[in-house]
Amino acid sequence: MNQPVLIQRITVLTLLGLVIGAVVGVLAVGFVEAIVWLNDVLHIATDARDSSTNRSWAIAMTIGVPTIGGLVVGLIALAMPDRRFLGPPDAIRSAQSLEARMPFRAGILSAIASCLSLGSGASVGQYGPLVHMGASFGSWIRRAINPDRSFGAIGIACGAAAAISAAFHAPIAGLIFAREVILRHYSLRAFAPIAVASTVAYVVDHVIFGREPLFQIEQHLVANAYEYLAFIAIGITGALLAAAYMRAIDFAGKAAARLPWPLPVKTAVAGLALGLVALQLPEVLGIGQDVLRHAMAGDLYDATDLAVILVGKLLLTALCLGFGFAGGVFSPALLIGTLFGALIGTGADTLLGDQVSHIAVYAVCGLVAVTSPVIGAPLTTVLIVFELTQNFDLAAAALISVAFANLIGYRVYGRSLFDVQLLARGFDLGEGRDKVVAQQHTVRELLDGDYTQRLASDSLDRVRDALARDNRSEAYIVDTSDNYVGTISLQQLLKLVADGVALDRKAGDVATPESVQLHPDATIWDAMIAIQDFVGESIPVVEDGKLVGALSESAIISAYLDIVHGVRREENAAV
């Protein structure tokens, strides 16, 4: 690459990160502030509820706001493709797709619906919507700055990194999240713009606007080395709790799908159930920042309170998400994990008193143990803890919990909820990016007319002559409408001659359909799987019974290797 082109690409990449970071940083502030304002106006926030002097009005608002909010969100969902809102899995899919672009209209509607869901008290998360919103604007800004398709995934990753950085005041965690969850690789070309975007978003949110992170962790040390055994146990059991949380969401979604009600009715019913529970357990409303703070401090809830809120939050989050509210799974996982860790810490304090660390240490370990398997980002969760606390003790405790949580969580449920959701939509990330890209290229792209074809009415003698002329070992036999009849190989012809079969016999009488056939819309990955069980010169490609082409094993393997090399070039590109 010559120097002017190199300088131009570096400039574009830097500008991309700068603009995306600034825009997403401002949008993140606006999104969070809008939710805070709605929570206050609609009496969802704790202070707003406590300040109400009219008991009847407070009850009416607690029940009515989530119900009406659910109805409105359900009506918005009717305008969405597939009648579902977009989230981080869609950002991941877009980043891994060939086009690498986010839909505009669906993205805007999803952001609005998420703001309304959170504003009306739905038990859903705001980090997921922030990530998707950041990725969407990153994609749109990228197209405006540089339409080069090779930059598409970088734009999405810059937006996601900026969102995480602004939300947690954790620019390093934002960088790692974008590469660990969104891109799934560590190319140098992507490093600089993502780092710039993440840093700029942090500066915008923290330095310019002076916002505090969405939650804070107090400084505490690990009192005893033997407590690391407890942190390991928290990691193992936290993974099981994370799996239960994810399965509950999946179950609620399937249950909602079986109900014959219109979608707005489903979301309204979920809001009604949330409001009724909130009359006795208001902690289930919203993202629960106050609950998280008190659980970390250990100054308000006893063990029974922590257990009840944990179960209530898990079930109501599953209900809200499964029945159609817009929002993420990240924030509820943070709260559920914190409550779980605080519950363990409370038990340890009861048994051992002053001989154990502060409850916050256990709460942090629970937080990362539940959250990390849910989002599939072990490094990100540890870095969030470190950047929020700048405490090596807490980070080390979190690290050991995360390590075991992910080991167990992967075996029990899968890499993450995002990956499982994508797999349910036919997008498998479990076997690497090679497979993902190979699944986006079809056999149709490889087809040409270079194969031997004869009519079923032709004699075997004419088939033999055609094979000799074309220097091939197989001929494809079709009828007068190009319907595939079967294949005749040179080896088969020689055996027929040896058996005394006359060569004036019609080809259609002896042609045998190949057991392995491909459709033109089959993916290159499907073709690679198919050739494992194939023996022959080439595979017939058949559409609606008609022969449209043939592919040799070498053509399929070459296409797959080109894809692999392209993926590796992308992953190792410097600019």
Secondary structure by P-SEA (a helix, b strand, c coil): ccaaaaaaaaaaaaaaaaaaaaaaaaaaaaaaaaaaaaaaaacccaaaaaacccaaaaaaaaccaaaaaaaaaaaaaaaccccccccaaaaaaaaacccccccaaaaaaaaaaaaaaaaacccccaaaaaaaaaaaaaaaaaaaacccccaaaaaaaaaaaaaaaaacccaaaaaaaaaacccccccccaaaaaaaaaaaaaaaccccccccccccccccccccccaaaaaaaaaaaaaaaaaaaaaaaaaaaaaaaaccccaaaaaaaaaaaaaaaaacccccccccaaaaaaaaacccccaaaaaaaaaaaaaaaaaaaaabbbbbaaaaaaaaaaaaaaaaaaaaaaacccccccaaaaaaaaaaaaaaaacccaaaaaaaaaaacccaaaaaaaaaaaaaaaaaaaacccccaaaaaaaaacccccccaaaaaaaaccccccccccbbbbcccccaaaaaaaaaaacccbbbbbcccccccccccaaaaaaaaaaccccccccccccccccccccccccaaaaaaaaccccccbbbbbccccccccccaaaaaaaaaaaaaaaaaaaaccc
